[in-house]
Amino acid sequence: MKQVSGKDFCRILARHGWTLLRVNGSHHIHGRPGSIVRPSVPVDRNHPLKVGLLKHLLTQTGLTEEDM
């Protein structure tokens, strides 16, 4: 699986229609109209997201590895 930072993942979400709702500390909470899902992406000094968290976020948002 490709390593992606939180900052880059936020850009990927924006490209696929997710909007930034709020920032709580270092966590960016995104949303989409008509969806109750609120993915929370940790943005920590450009560090890559861990594999388990990245898989969870992909499942939560309905994205695939090819979308990245």
FINUSE-960245 format. One line per 5 residues: number of its first residue (from 1); for each residue x, y, z of N, C-alpha, C. Coordinates in nm, 2 decimals. Example, Ala and Ser with C-alpha at 12.3 -4.5 7.8 and 13.67 -1.06 7.14 Angstrom:
BEGIN
1) 1.32:-0.57:0.78:1.23:-0.45:0.78:1.32:-0.33:0.78; 1.28:-0.22:0.71:1.37:-0.11:0.71:1.29:0.00:0.79
***
This chain:
BEGIN
1) 0.08:-0.12:0.00:0.00:0.00:0.00:0.09:0.12:0.00; 0.05:0.22:-0.08:0.13:0.35:-0.09:0.11:0.43:0.04; 0.22:0.48:0.08:0.22:0.57:0.20:0.18:0.71:0.17; 0.08:0.76:0.25:0.03:0.89:0.22:0.03:0.97:0.35; 0.06:1.10:0.35:0.05:1.18:0.47:-0.09:1.22:0.49
6) -0.12:1.27:0.61:-0.25:1.32:0.64:-0.29:1.44:0.55; -0.19:1.52:0.53:-0.21:1.64:0.45:-0.25:1.60:0.30; -0.18:1.50:0.25:-0.21:1.45:0.11:-0.34:1.38:0.11; -0.38:1.31:0.21:-0.51:1.24:0.21:-0.62:1.34:0.22; -0.60:1.45:0.29:-0.70:1.56:0.29:-0.72:1.61:0.15
11) -0.62:1.63:0.07:-0.63:1.67:-0.07:-0.70:1.57:-0.15; -0.67:1.44:-0.13:-0.74:1.34:-0.21:-0.89:1.34:-0.18; -0.93:1.36:-0.05:-1.07:1.37:-0.01:-1.14:1.49:-0.08; -1.07:1.60:-0.08:-1.12:1.72:-0.15:-1.15:1.70:-0.29; -1.06:1.62:-0.36:-1.07:1.59:-0.50:-1.19:1.51:-0.53
16) -1.24:1.43:-0.43:-1.35:1.34:-0.44:-1.48:1.39:-0.38; -1.49:1.52:-0.35:-1.61:1.58:-0.31:-1.63:1.60:-0.16; -1.53:1.56:-0.08:-1.54:1.58:0.07:-1.49:1.72:0.10; -1.56:1.78:0.19:-1.52:1.92:0.24:-1.48:1.92:0.38; -1.39:2.01:0.41:-1.34:2.03:0.55:-1.45:2.10:0.63
21) -1.49:2.03:0.74:-1.60:2.09:0.82:-1.54:2.17:0.94; -1.44:2.11:1.00:-1.37:2.17:1.11:-1.24:2.11:1.14; -1.16:2.18:1.22:-1.03:2.13:1.27:-1.03:2.12:1.42; -1.00:2.01:1.48:-1.00:1.99:1.62:-0.86:1.95:1.66; -0.78:2.04:1.70:-0.64:2.01:1.72:-0.56:1.98:1.59
26) -0.51:1.86:1.58:-0.44:1.82:1.46:-0.53:1.73:1.37; -0.66:1.71:1.41:-0.75:1.63:1.33:-0.84:1.71:1.25; -0.84:1.68:1.12:-0.93:1.75:1.02:-1.05:1.66:1.00; -1.17:1.71:1.03:-1.29:1.64:1.01:-1.36:1.68:0.88; -1.39:1.58:0.80:-1.44:1.61:0.67:-1.59:1.56:0.66
31) -1.66:1.61:0.57:-1.80:1.57:0.55:-1.84:1.58:0.40; -1.95:1.52:0.37:-2.01:1.53:0.24:-2.16:1.54:0.25; -2.22:1.63:0.16:-2.36:1.65:0.17:-2.44:1.51:0.15; -2.53:1.49:0.23:-2.61:1.37:0.23:-2.55:1.25:0.29; -2.44:1.26:0.36:-2.37:1.15:0.42:-2.35:1.18:0.57
36) -2.37:1.07:0.65:-2.35:1.09:0.80:-2.21:1.05:0.84; -2.13:1.01:0.75:-1.99:0.97:0.78:-1.91:1.10:0.79; -1.83:1.10:0.90:-1.74:1.21:0.92:-1.60:1.16:0.95; -1.52:1.14:0.84:-1.38:1.09:0.86:-1.29:1.19:0.93; -1.21:1.15:1.02:-1.12:1.24:1.10:-0.98:1.20:1.06
41) -0.91:1.29:0.99:-0.78:1.26:0.94:-0.67:1.34:1.03; -0.58:1.26:1.09:-0.48:1.33:1.17:-0.37:1.39:1.07; -0.35:1.52:1.09:-0.25:1.59:1.01:-0.13:1.62:1.10; -0.03:1.54:1.10:0.08:1.56:1.19:0.22:1.58:1.12; 0.25:1.70:1.10:0.38:1.74:1.04:0.42:1.65:0.92
46) 0.33:1.62:0.83:0.36:1.55:0.71:0.41:1.41:0.73; 0.38:1.35:0.85:0.41:1.21:0.87:0.31:1.12:0.80; 0.36:1.01:0.75:0.26:0.92:0.68:0.16:0.85:0.77; 0.04:0.83:0.72:-0.06:0.76:0.80:-0.02:0.61:0.81; -0.05:0.55:0.92:-0.03:0.41:0.94:-0.12:0.33:0.85
51) -0.08:0.21:0.81:-0.16:0.13:0.72:-0.30:0.10:0.77; -0.31:0.06:0.89:-0.45:0.03:0.95:-0.54:0.15:0.94; -0.49:0.26:0.98:-0.57:0.38:0.98:-0.61:0.42:0.83; -0.51:0.41:0.74:-0.54:0.44:0.60:-0.64:0.35:0.54; -0.64:0.22:0.57:-0.74:0.12:0.53:-0.88:0.16:0.58
56) -0.88:0.20:0.71:-1.01:0.23:0.77:-1.07:0.36:0.71; -0.98:0.46:0.68:-1.03:0.58:0.62:-1.08:0.55:0.48; -1.01:0.47:0.40:-1.05:0.43:0.27:-1.19:0.36:0.27; -1.21:0.27:0.37:-1.33:0.20:0.38:-1.45:0.30:0.42; -1.42:0.38:0.51:-1.51:0.48:0.56:-1.56:0.57:0.45
61) -1.47:0.62:0.36:-1.50:0.71:0.26:-1.54:0.65:0.13; -1.53:0.52:0.11:-1.56:0.45:-0.01:-1.46:0.47:-0.12; -1.34:0.51:-0.09:-1.23:0.52:-0.19:-1.15:0.39:-0.20; -1.08:0.38:-0.30:-0.99:0.26:-0.32:-0.85:0.31:-0.33; -0.75:0.21:-0.34:-0.61:0.25:-0.35:-0.59:0.32:-0.48
66) -0.66:0.28:-0.59:-0.64:0.34:-0.72:-0.68:0.49:-0.72; -0.77:0.53:-0.63:-0.81:0.67:-0.62:-0.71:0.76:-0.56; -0.61:0.70:-0.50:-0.50:0.78:-0.43:-0.40:0.83:-0.53
***
